[in-house]
């Protein structure tokens, strides 16, 4: 049996301990947490990761989270593989609570998916992990194809000629010939 994964940057808060007016939390990843997150996300380095999160209880036992995230990081350029430094700043919101299942008929959900509301994030053991929420949002904010401003693909080639220059017919031309051959019979 696999043991559950432990988040690299964990800052759990018990939902039931929140005051009615809410509470603001300022969190920051330390050097070891940043190193582990950099490895998880394939970064060269993660120099800073901070978040300010306002947690407010909602009706029905849920919790609303309004977050501001800031990170300083270095990725590899997709063209030159040289380091690309960047700053990420993001604002996001999440709702935590207990999922209520939509009405079903004979075990089949009859509600169209497009009309369903977003379900809240689960309250695992009644706690919200603010660090993992920040880490997940950082992953969503990362540039998937980081590139230096002066990086260009000039000089890169597959080495082959284009199909037309090589005298190779396109796939539609080949299909048209096959169609002619089959209609002759």
C-alpha positions in Angstrom: 0.0 0.0 0.0 1.4 3.4 -1.0 1.7 6.0 1.7 0.1 9.4 0.9 2.3 12.1 -0.6 3.3 14.8 1.7 3.2 18.3 0.1 6.6 20.1 -0.1 5.1 23.3 1.2 2.4 22.5 3.7 0.6 25.1 5.9 -2.6 23.5 7.2 -5.3 25.6 8.8 -8.3 24.1 10.6 -11.5 25.5 9.1 -13.4 25.3 12.4 -10.7 27.6 14.1 -11.5 30.5 11.8 -13.3 33.5 13.3 -16.6 34.6 11.7 -15.0 37.7 10.2 -12.2 35.6 8.6 -8.5 35.6 9.1 -5.5 36.6 6.9 -2.5 34.3 6.6 0.9 35.3 5.2 3.0 32.3 4.2 6.4 31.9 2.7 8.3 28.9 1.5 11.7 28.3 3.1 14.8 27.3 1.1 14.2 23.5 1.4 10.6 23.9 0.4 11.5 26.0 -2.6 14.1 23.5 -3.7 11.6 20.7 -3.5 9.0 22.7 -5.4 11.5 23.6 -8.1 12.2 19.9 -8.5 8.5 19.1 -8.6 7.8 21.7 -11.3 11.0 21.2 -13.4 12.4 24.7 -12.6 16.1 25.5 -12.4 15.4 27.4 -9.2 12.6 29.0 -7.1 14.1 32.0 -5.4 11.0 33.1 -3.6 7.4 32.1 -3.0 5.0 34.0 -0.8 1.2 34.2 -0.5 -1.3 36.3 1.4 -4.6 34.4 1.9 -7.8 35.6 3.4 -10.0 32.7 4.7 -13.6 33.5 5.5 -16.2 31.0 6.7 -19.3 30.7 4.4 -22.8 29.5 5.0 -23.1 25.7 5.1 -19.7 25.1 6.7 -17.5 26.0 3.8 -14.6 28.4 3.6 -13.8 31.0 0.9 -10.1 31.7 0.2 -9.0 34.9 -1.6 -5.3 34.7 -2.4 -2.4 36.8 -3.7 0.6 34.9 -4.8 4.1 36.1 -5.7 7.1 34.1 -6.9 10.6 34.6 -8.3 11.9 31.7 -10.4 14.2 30.5 -13.1 13.3 28.1 -15.9 15.2 26.8 -19.0 14.7 28.6 -22.3 13.0 26.2 -24.7 15.3 27.3 -27.6 18.7 27.8 -26.0 18.3 26.0 -22.6 19.8 29.1 -21.0 18.2 30.3 -17.7 15.1 32.5 -18.0 14.3 34.5 -14.9 10.7 35.5 -14.3 8.4 36.9 -11.7 4.9 35.4 -11.2 2.1 37.5 -9.5 -1.4 36.1 -9.4 -4.7 36.6 -7.6 -7.0 33.6 -7.3 -10.0 32.4 -5.3 -11.1 29.0 -4.1 -14.0 27.6 -2.2 -13.6 24.8 0.3 -16.4 22.6 1.7 -18.2 19.4 1.5 -19.3 18.2 -1.9 -23.0 17.7 -2.3 -23.9 15.3 -5.1 -26.3 16.4 -7.8 -29.7 14.7 -8.2 -29.4 11.3 -10.0 -31.8 9.0 -11.5 -31.0 5.2 -11.4 -27.3 6.1 -10.7 -27.1 8.3 -13.8 -26.5 12.0 -13.5 -29.2 13.7 -15.5 -27.9 17.2 -15.2 -25.8 18.4 -18.1 -22.2 19.0 -17.1 -22.2 22.5 -18.6 -24.9 23.7 -16.2 -23.3 22.3 -13.0 -21.8 24.6 -10.5 -18.1 24.3 -9.6 -17.8 22.0 -6.7 -15.8 23.2 -3.7 -12.3 21.8 -2.9 -12.6 19.1 -0.3 -11.9 19.9 3.3 -9.5 17.1 4.1 -9.8 16.3 7.8 -11.4 19.7 8.3 -8.2 21.5 7.2 -7.2 23.7 4.3 -3.5 23.4 3.2 -2.6 27.0 2.2 0.9 26.0 1.1 -0.4 23.3 -1.3 -3.0 25.8 -2.7 -0.3 28.3 -3.4 1.9 25.6 -5.0 -0.9 24.4 -7.2 -1.6 27.9 -8.4 2.1 28.5 -9.0 2.1 25.4 -11.3 -0.9 26.9 -13.2 0.8 30.3 -13.6 4.2 28.9 -15.0 5.1 29.8 -18.5 5.0 26.4 -20.3 7.4 27.6 -23.0 9.8 30.0 -21.4 12.0 31.8 -23.9 14.7 34.4 -23.8 13.8 37.6 -25.7 16.7 37.2 -28.2 16.3 33.4 -28.6 15.4 32.5 -32.2 15.1 29.3 -34.1 17.3 30.7 -36.9 19.8 28.1 -38.1 17.8 25.2 -36.8 16.5 22.8 -39.5 15.3 19.3 -39.8 17.9 18.9 -42.6 15.3 17.7 -45.1 13.7 19.3 -48.1 10.1 20.2 -48.2 7.8 17.5 -49.6 7.0 19.6 -52.7 10.7 20.4 -53.4 11.5 16.7 -53.0 8.7 15.7 -55.5 6.6 13.9 -53.0 2.9 14.0 -53.4 0.7 15.1 -50.6 -1.7 12.7 -48.9 -4.8 14.1 -50.6 -3.2 13.6 -54.1 -2.4 9.9 -53.2 -6.0 9.4 -52.0 -7.4 10.9 -55.2 -5.3 8.5 -57.3 -6.5 5.6 -55.2 -10.1 6.7 -55.7 -9.6 6.9 -59.5 -8.1 3.4 -59.5 -11.0 1.9 -57.5 -13.7 3.5 -59.7 -12.2 2.1 -62.9 -13.2 -1.5 -62.1 
